[in-house]
């Protein structure tokens, strides 16, 4: 049950990222009827923009977004959206628009070309000097390159649903590595407990965390409890503490932020497309470009807007992704390609061109990936395979679902073939 | 000054000449019909006038040279094209289709008033506002297409084969409506294969044959001419 719920939270968080990306594929397909293969590269650009902006914020400006000001992260999100939307606009304007009347295959090949171009530009090494001062020393280098980097934290590492069991005064135990609580404690099996307190070291107050390593059981006040890391009695004696129990299924702040931002954007998009004049123009365009122009719709402007919208959603996903997975791979790493591919599959499974389908597909693909990993491994182990085989097949489950959906419902789950009356 | 003046209009699709050296003009308030057989260049001419194709020659509308101007700009100037095959957006409701007709307008009160008069003109459409436009019958779709075009407040309405694929009784209705619209002051350029009906309703007619003008004149005279009767009226 615990495993299932944990997998469910991961599915919802990662699923909303897939959904945001899938929306970009589906929006562009909706108006231009081709797959924008450069979409996943826009996502990579966004992730690296977020990384760069976060570094500038913390290193150069000395702002720590995990504390205050809280708007530091919002600023980075907006910047990432601005950069990606601008690049998205330029790609549409100069790579795709000249091919508006060309066969779709030509545009598709161009999209692959744009994708390779972005990937390779991203591989330019970080030591490449962009600007120098008068002595020839580098003042600016490219932020990305051929080495993976680690994202500085933008959000506090908070678990939202943990329980503060008690607060009181801490005492040192009978020897180093032991502490005593002034209240009784019942520890349940399979849960983790920790003590948080503030200690003054070298004249600076420092927040410290001690994990209780004892096993389940009931302990009266004053029992010696083993902790990790180990502190001497003198270091903890008389300090006020909080005793905290971790939840079975932790709900991380980062997951809540991801889901909240994603859902807000999806609802906004839904409103835009189905309730506004501009959205009506987009839907008319997606049905028939020529006839949309006859309604007085400025086709090029609406197509540009759709591109900007799609890339902005990718940018939001690109901002959220490194919050959850801070290890940033180099721009041409295949993991990005795979990520984009999964989002594309999500769009196809949901019914390409269908906005609600892309969202459904995003969550569905994430579910198959993570539940497949969870139960697939168990299944293979019960069949006599070595542990880990079922886990390494995660991508196989995703692609199998694509094949299955294409066989049974070629237009996707929510896609429907439209027939024109003559 | 004519409302629309087309001079030496030619359109090529690659190396194929679809329309060659066509000239005609429409006076304010009249109906001009382009008739001719399949492939005579009627629809091509219409699409060249409304900017969907890039022609050579010149098109003047309201005294301005509009040759090759984009259709969405022309619509704002009052030249509205109701395309062949009706151009209904069947992924939307009937109401949304009508609202697309008012896409360039912002005079909300007047729009509301115009909507009401469309419902008077086409009572069938009012009953089906919430319905998906793709579920309408062919005749209802044609009425929707005309209503939508009228909501853009055209000075000149380009109608491409409004009677195509409709039952004879509906054809009568559609032509009655075309006459009513014209009586309310809208100038109409009508492309038709149904020469019989078109010549009844139009003031002037142009007969196209393989991309060129074969005959032109007042509709009532052409309807009496032996050549037209033989070729297009079947008697």
Contacts between the chains, C-beta under 8 A, distances in Angstrom:
chain1	res1	chain2	res2	distance
A	277	B	103	7.0
A	280	B	92	7.5
A	280	B	96	6.1
A	280	B	99	6.6
A	280	B	100	6.3
A	280	B	103	7.6
A	281	B	100	8.0
A	281	B	103	6.8
A	283	B	89	7.2
A	283	B	91	6.2
A	283	B	92	6.2
A	283	B	96	8.0
A	284	B	89	5.3
A	284	B	92	7.3
A	284	B	100	5.7
A	286	B	91	7.4
A	287	B	89	4.8
A	287	B	90	7.3
A	287	B	91	5.0
A	287	B	92	7.6
A	288	B	87	6.8
A	288	B	89	7.0
A	290	B	52	6.2
A	290	B	83	7.5
A	290	B	87	8.0
A	291	B	83	6.0
A	291	B	87	3.8
A	291	B	89	7.2
A	293	B	52	7.3
A	293	B	70	6.8
A	293	B	71	4.6
A	293	B	72	5.1
A	294	B	50	7.1
A	294	B	52	7.6
A	294	B	71	5.3
A	294	B	72	7.9
A	294	B	75	7.0
A	294	B	80	7.7
A	294	B	81	5.1
A	294	B	82	7.9
A	294	B	83	5.9
A	294	B	87	6.3
A	295	B	72	7.7
A	295	B	75	7.3
A	295	B	100	4.6
A	295	B	101	6.9
A	295	B	103	5.1
A	295	B	148	7.8
A	295	B	152	7.7
A	296	B	71	8.0
A	296	B	72	4.8
A	296	B	75	3.9
A	296	B	76	6.1
A	296	B	103	4.8
A	296	B	104	3.9
A	296	B	152	6.5
A	297	B	72	5.7
A	297	B	103	6.1
A	298	B	70	7.9
A	298	B	72	5.2
A	299	B	72	7.0
A	418	B	90	6.1
A	418	B	91	6.2
A	418	B	134	7.0
A	419	B	90	7.9
A	419	B	134	7.4
A	420	B	85	7.1
A	420	B	88	7.9
A	420	B	90	6.4
A	420	B	134	7.8
A	421	B	88	7.7
A	421	B	90	7.4
A	421	B	134	6.9
A	421	B	136	7.8
A	421	B	138	5.9
A	421	B	141	6.1
A	422	B	85	6.4
A	422	B	138	7.9
A	422	B	165	6.3
